[in-house]
Amino acid sequence: MYRTRDGQSPNIEIILLDTAFQQRWGGLIRVEPKYQLANQVVSNKKVYFLFANKVYSDIHFLVFEVDLASGNYTRYVVRNFVPFRASAFEATANGLLIGGYFAGRIPVVIFFDFLTQKSKVLPGLFNESGELLQISTESSGNFNVLINARNVSRQRTLWIKRYTAHGDLLQNEILNPIESSSLLFGRALALNENQQLIAGVYGQRNSDYSRGIFMAHLNEEDASEPIYFPFADLENFFKFMKVKREKRIKERIQRKKIKGKKIRFQYRFLVHEFVEYDDEYILLGEAFYPRYRSVERSGYTGINQSTMVFDGYQYTHAVIIGFSKEGELIWDNSFEINDVRTFTLEQFVKMDLQEDKIVLLYLFDSKIRSKIIQNNTVLEGKSLSELNRHTYSPEGQKVGKLEYWYNGYFLASGIQNIGRPGIGRQTRQIFFVNKIRFE
């Protein structure tokens, strides 16, 4: 656990707890006041804290490497050559990867080598607008950078760039979408040193809305043509709806199929996880839509005018899909998401891949929502489990998150306000953490 301390300096207080929440060690890292914490990552039994300079003219980074066994730390100054705001941070056995955007729109990634203590801008990236989707590492030490940008035909698509353990470009491949469509988002899964699977969502040429899922195979020579799976072909995609509405939509789909026509559904959808499970590949994503509200504002003429302002992303449901080793769609299931609205897109639903079942779960309003499935079958419908009573107060507002931990255990943690708010009444904030496992 860590937190930045109040004051002029962004010092970090770190505490290491074991799986029984017993403290192993704790300490404080002192950081110069000109820096601010930008990101952190855990890798190879070490945690890395990335700091950026508050002054934009100083573009170098500061990194602290903390050994989780001893608590000892090492300080690195990562020299930079391109001014950019860091948004991605990964660590390998050989170095650090820091990614972000130059001028707010051009992807850039630098590699800092532990051995030489030198950094370099990764070759093969863009000189034009794009989106940095993923930096993924392999057991061999090699790593991949996944970027979304437009091709020569002005279609949005994915570039997969593979690098050696020391940041030399090995492979640079592009996925070719079908005409009048675009590949909007994706995740890469390394099968071995020479093969990868890319899965994501596709849509119309100039739209941010997804029409379905795609999958493509990448080997050391080239990339295959993507295979497309429209949302309408998924058996349980619409299960989050009320029964009557789901029935009407499925009847529409069936009528179109009888006439030899296709029905197209459009959703805002992000793929969060793409993993190997037994003899299958599992994809997990979430659907959402942006909300807006009307705000009255007084103009120069004194006349009130109504303006629409962004009011967060409303989540609707999570979708989990099982693919065969050959890339065929075997099964799908879904999990309704209630009440979750956020101003930043992040993953809420997590999955516990057990031997004979999969548990889908998320944390909201002090309760764990869960659903247990086995392929297309629902073994246990949506249920609610309250967190530990010692950390729950109906009078206190609680903001928390659910994270993966180890061996099927999860961490539910966050901040809670204790006490009744109001004039003359005192409140205080506490940090809570719960250890959770579904059996």
Secondary structure, DSSP 8 states (H G I E B T S, - for coil): -EEE-SSSS--EEEEEE-TTS-EEEEEEE---TTEEEEEEEEETTEEEEEEEESSTT---EEEEEEETTT--EEEEEE--SS--EEEEEEE-SSEEEEEEEETTTEEEEEEEETTTTEEEE-TT--SS--EEEEEEE-TTS-EEEEEEEE-TTS-EEEEEEEE-TTS-EEEEEE----TTEEEEEEEEEE-SSS-EEEEEEEEETT-S-EEEEEEEEE-SS-B---EEEEGGG-SSTTTTS-HHHHHHHHHHHHHHHHTT------BEEEEEEEEEETTEEEEEEEEEEEEEEEEEEE-TTS-EEEEEEEEEEEEEEEEEEEE-TTS-EEEEEEEE--S-EESS-----EEEE-SS-EEEEEEETTEEEEEEEETTEEEEEEEEEE--GGG--TTS-EEEEEEE-STT-EEEEEEEEES--STT---EEEEEEEEE---
